[in-house]
């Protein structure tokens, strides 16, 4: 995705020297109203205008524009220059001194853009919410140039996550009908047979308070998968057999991998209430 970051800085020369670092295969792709050939010379040119405004101390705007690695491979010097120019236009930063370098280190092309915050009349650019505005401007540029946008990546991420949730829920339903587990321990083992790793969440009091589900590189809380997959609802689906047994022996705990752990008070109360209600309903139906 095309990411845009922006901020106002006071250390113009040091920051620009980093942008111009030849070790990173830096290449100048844009130079507006500037003649210098070194960070020191460009900084001096910036300063000539910055001296017109003594109230503004953070008087250089620093931006980083990062397309995706895949998009970066397709972008030549003219396209990278186009990105910088379009971004300047979107940010309403035209008619100002500006210089942009491209870094190609680590296979990830990204643009360092420096713009003089002070214009030719000595007026400072309003940098309110510059970080947020930079991201929105970068998204617009990416969209118009047919590059990957944050929104696209977010949509794909959400779409994939929806599929993951659906698959975990499907395998949960399969586990319940196929194995009919009567305890949390049996449920965990049955889910593992169906390719889902169930990770118990145990608090400092050694009480079981929930489950996380691991599948295909995703790790989700039960409630994130589906509202019926909170630990309380899983307990209800199993009929609360293990809890009912514990109530008879006056203990509230469950066995997990050979160890007995307690139940978080809220969970124990929820399941106990459910069992009592179910018992009454069964009694009334006879």
Protein Blocks (a to p, Z undefined) as FASTA:
>chain_A
ZZddddddfklmlmmmmmmmmklopacfbdehiabfcfklmmmmmmmmmmmpmkbmblcc
cddddddfklmmmpcfklmmmmmmmmmmmnopghiacdddddfehhiacddddddfbdfk
opacdfehklmmmmmmmmmmmmmnopacfklmmmmmmmmmmmmmmmmmmmmmmmmmmnop
abfklmmmmmmmnopacdddddfkopafbdcddeehiacdfklmpmklcfklmmmmnoom
mmmmmmmnopacddeehiacdddfklmmmmmmmmmmmmmmmmmmZZ
